[in-house]
């Protein structure tokens, strides 16, 4: 099977792939139902597979945060409750 995708904005190249006959029949039926060519279907799939990952890993984001200056000798639990009692008066 030969696939040729044309788009005037970027250069296109020919791609030869080998797939099972039954699969090709199903793909053609699917493409026909969606009113697109098999070439467009394949190109869209490749675009999805090859696109860069836009989402960042939460660990990478956390590592970029500025480290807080916390005295390791402080009892953070006590500091929290004292702050809450001053704020809410209990």
C-alpha positions in Angstrom: 0.0 0.0 0.0 1.3 3.5 -0.8 0.2 6.5 1.1 0.7 10.0 -0.2 -0.3 13.0 1.9 -0.3 16.4 0.4 -0.3 19.7 2.2 1.0 22.9 0.6 2.6 24.3 3.7 5.1 21.5 4.4 6.9 19.1 2.2 5.3 15.6 2.1 7.0 12.3 1.4 5.7 9.0 0.3 5.5 6.2 2.8 5.1 2.5 2.1 3.7 0.3 4.8 2.8 -3.4 5.0 -0.3 -4.4 6.9 -2.7 -7.3 6.9 -5.3 -7.2 4.1 -8.3 -7.5 6.5 -6.9 -4.6 8.6 -6.5 -2.4 5.5 -10.2 -3.1 4.6 -11.3 -2.1 8.1 -9.1 1.0 8.0 -10.5 2.1 4.6 -14.0 1.5 5.9 -13.3 3.6 9.0 -11.7 6.4 6.9 -14.6 6.4 4.5 -17.1 6.8 7.4 -15.1 9.7 8.8 -14.8 11.2 5.3 -11.0 11.4 5.4 -8.3 9.6 3.5 -6.2 6.8 4.9 -3.2 9.1 4.4 -4.8 11.7 6.7 -5.7 9.1 9.2 -2.1 7.8 9.3 -0.6 11.3 9.4 -2.9 12.3 12.3 -1.9 9.2 14.2 1.8 10.0 13.7 1.3 13.6 14.8 -0.3 12.4 18.0 2.4 9.9 18.7 5.3 12.2 17.9 4.1 15.4 19.6 6.2 16.5 22.6 4.7 16.0 26.0 3.3 19.4 27.1 2.5 18.4 30.6 5.2 18.5 33.2 5.8 15.9 35.9 4.7 17.1 39.4 8.1 16.1 40.8 9.9 18.4 38.3 7.6 21.3 39.3 8.2 20.7 43.0 11.9 20.6 42.6 11.9 24.0 40.9 10.1 25.6 43.9 12.3 27.7 46.3 13.2 25.8 49.4 11.7 27.4 52.6 14.1 28.5 55.3 12.9 26.3 58.2 15.0 25.9 61.3 15.3 22.1 61.7 15.3 22.5 65.5 11.8 24.0 65.6 8.8 21.9 66.5 6.6 22.6 63.5 3.5 21.0 65.1 3.8 23.3 68.1 4.4 26.3 65.9 1.3 25.5 63.9 -1.0 25.1 66.9 0.4 28.3 68.6 -0.2 30.2 65.4 -3.7 28.9 65.2 -4.5 29.7 68.8 -3.2 33.3 68.3 -5.2 33.7 65.1 -8.5 32.2 66.4 -8.1 32.9 70.1 -8.3 29.4 71.6 
